[in-house]
Amino acid sequence: MTKDRSDNEDKRTLVEQLVSVERISFNVTQSVIVTTEDKIRLSLSSYLQNAKRRSDWIAPASLLIAILATLVTATFNDFILSGATWKAVFIIVGLGAAIWLIRALLFLRDKSTIEELIEEIKTGNRNEESQSSGGSI
């Protein structure tokens, strides 16, 4: 045991010789939030749902690009349906994809940040609003 102590002292002496510490600053002030598990679950669920919605524009944008490329480059021939019908189908699907894309882009405006999530957990505002408007618990 004395050998371990002397090894530790040797290491400490070596560190003190190699590293010169000019100043040590302590920043350990913490803010403590006391809440219940269900409030944390609701806040995190809402945050994760918003985070998922931020990438929901990719599928309609890809579909719209493919439909537009088809409309620009294709010559629609008769196959089961007439060529004009095929073109109309692609135009309708393209309009649907455009509406889907616009709707997905509108959800991008809600940019929830970690700071907003923490504030929501502290105050519980969003949870109270969703419960009063008939949101599920």
N, C-alpha and C positions, 0 to 999 in steps of 0.2 A: 504494500500500500504506500509506503514511503517512496518507492520508486515511481509510482504513478503520480504522486504529488510533485516530485522533483521534475518529472517529465512535463507536467502541466506548467510548472514555474518556468522551465526552460523555454517552452513554447511561448508563454506570455512575454518573457523577456525578449525573445526573438521578434515577436510581433511588434513590441514597443520600439525596438531598434529599427525595424524596417518601415513602420508606418508612423508618421508623425501626424497626430490628430490636432488640428488647429482649433476647431470649434465643433461642439456637438449641439445640434438643435433638436428639440423635442416638439413634435406636432402630433399630439395624441388626443386632442380634443375631439370628442365624438358626440354625435346627435343620436339619441336612442329613440326608436319608434316602437311603441307597444301597441299591438293590434291582434286581431284574431286570425286564425288560419283561413277561415272562409273569406275574409276580406282580402287577404293576400291572394288566394286562389282566383277570386273574381277579378282583381286588378291585373294579375298576370295573364289570365285567360283573355281579357280584353286587349291587353298589350300584344300578346302573341297573334291574336286574330288580326289586329291592325298591321302587324309586321308581315303577316302572310299576304294581306291585301296589297301591300306595296309591290309585290311581284306578280300580281294577277293580270297585269297588262301584257305580259309576254305572249301568252297563247293567242289572244285576239289579234295582236299586232302581227304575229307570224302568219296566222290564217289570212288576214287581210292582204299582206304582201303576196302570199301565194295566189290568192284569188285575183288580185290586180295583175300579177305577172301572167296568169292564164288568160285574162280578158284582153290584155295587150297583144299577146303573141299567138293565141290560138285561132284557128279557123274551125268553127263548130260545124260538124257534119251530122247527118242523120244517123243515129244509132239508138234504137229503141224509141227515142223521142226525136223530134225535128231539131235541126241546128239552131233555129231561133229559140226554141224552148230551152235547149241547153244553155244558150247565152243568157236567157232570162233567169234560169236557175242560178247561174254563177253571179249575176248581178244582185239577185235577192240575197244570196248567201253573203256576198260582199257587203251589202248594206247592213245585214245582221252583224257581221264581224265588226263593222265600223261603229255601230251603236254599242256593241259589247266593249270595244276599245275605249270609246268615250266614257262609258260608265266606269270602267276600270281606272281610267286616268283621273276621274273625279275623286276617287278614293285616295289618290296620291297626295291630296291636299292635307289630309290628316297625318301629319308627321309627328307621331308620338315619340318623345325622347325618354331616356332613362330618368332624367330630372323630372319630367312630367309624371312618369310612373311613380317615382318616390313621393312627389307632392300629392298624387292621387291616393297613395297608401296612407300618407299622413292625415289628409283631410277627409278622404272617403267621398268626395264630391261626385265623381262619375258613377260610383256604385249607387248612391242615393237617387241620382237622376234615372238610371236604368231600372231601378226597382219601382220608382213612382210611375214610369211610363210603361209598366207591364213587362219589364225584362225578366228573364228567368233567373232563378237563384241557383 
